[in-house]
Structure formats: C-alpha cells, structure tokens
Amino acid sequence: MKHRDSLKRGFHDGIAIGLGYFAVAFSLGIVAGKAGLTAFQGFLTSLLVNASAGENAGFKAIEESVPYLQMILITLVSNARYILMSTALSQKLHPNTSILHRLLLGFYMTDEFFALAVSKEGYADPWYSYGAILFASPLWALGTAFGILFGNIMPARIVSALSVALYGMFLAIIIPPARKNRIIALLIILSFLSSYLLSRFSSFSTSTITILLTIVLSALAAFFFPQKGEDHD
C-alpha cells in the first residue's frame, strides 16, 4: 500500500513533466527527422536515452556522419552533469536501497526527475520517482516520434508554447523551499544570474555551464553555510 501511494503521488507530480517532455521531444524529433531517423527509431532512441542535450548532439552527429569515437565523446560531455546528479541523489537514498533501485534511478536520471526526488524531505523514495517516470518517460519517446512524423506541419510557435509546462514544473519545485530558506533563495538567484551571464558572454555549452555552476555554487554554499547532519529516521 505504501508503494502504491508513492506511485500515485509520483504519477500526479509527473504530469507537468510529461507534458513538457512531449513538447521538448517534439522539437527534438524534428532534428532526428533531418538526420534521417524513422519515427520508430526516434521513439526507441528516446525510450532508451533520457537526455535532450545528449540526443540532440547524437542526432546532429548522425546527420554529419561523424566517427563513432567523436560521437561518444560529444554525448559524454553533453551528459556529464548526470554524474553529479547521480552522486548527489545517492546520498539521499536509504542505505538499504537495493542495487536494482539504484540502477533504475540512475538510468532514468534527468534534470526534472532529480529535482523531484531531492525536493522531498527525508530519504528519496524510488517508488515516488517511478510514478513520475511511468507517466513522463513514454511521452518523451512519443514526442520524438511525433516530431519526426509531424514536425514540419505544426507551427513552431505552438511547439514552443507547449514547453511552458516544463518551466512551470521547475518553478513549482524551487519556489516552496526558497520561501522557507533565504540561503536557498539566494543560491537560486545567483544560479539564474550566473547562468545568464555565462550563456551570454562565454562560449561554454549549456551542459558545461550546468556542471560548472553546480560544482562552484555547491562548494560555496557548503563552505559558507554548512548544514548539520540530518536524522532522516
């Protein structure tokens, strides 16, 4: 019963993610279509690869017929931030969490699923994450397939408008803890400003900026505002 309730909560919270995923994946499907992938190939790729930046880089690499080694390096750099997220999430899992749960959570590690998992107090519940994944992940794959099939038909403004749901989900995650803790609010503001300045005045990729800011801001927060150990039990 406990697992069922966690699944239901995760499924409910994953609705906004799924709608945003479908819109973003639709745009990604257009890129996949230009690379020559069929709708089934795009669907299967997004079902097995949960990374917009990585997939986008991979599709462009396919389109340009780059060597396999270069393709591997491109996707590795694009997805390097998930190493940090997986490490952080592992610290919120109960010590008795099985290796199977850890592998599944790592496989479905995305910015949005990570944000949902760490936003909850206490230990992260794998079943809660599964509920969100159960709704959002298929829409990610379907969005890519639909983008390949109908990408050139649907107006770009409509596709762009659909992705607002994803940003709304992020705001819903960060605003409550920011209102409770001024330090978190300050870090969020600093991350927004730093991300904007780096994207505007540097040549770093989005993935590189995310990694840099995650390491730097986390280190500064840990140094200046150390937190005492938390008894999750």
Secondary structure, DSSP 8 states (H G I E B T S, - for coil): -HHHHHHHHHHHHHHHHHHHHHHHHHHHHHHHHHTT--HHHHHHHHHH---HHHHHHHHHHHHTT--HHHHHHHHHHHTTHHHHHHHHHHTTS-TT--HHHHHHHHHT--HHHHHHHHHSSSS--HHHHHHHHHHHHHHHHHHHHHHHHHTTTS-HHHHHHHTHHHHHHHHHHHHHHHHH-HHHHHHHHHHHHHHHHHHHH----HHHHHHHHHHHHHHHHHHHS--------
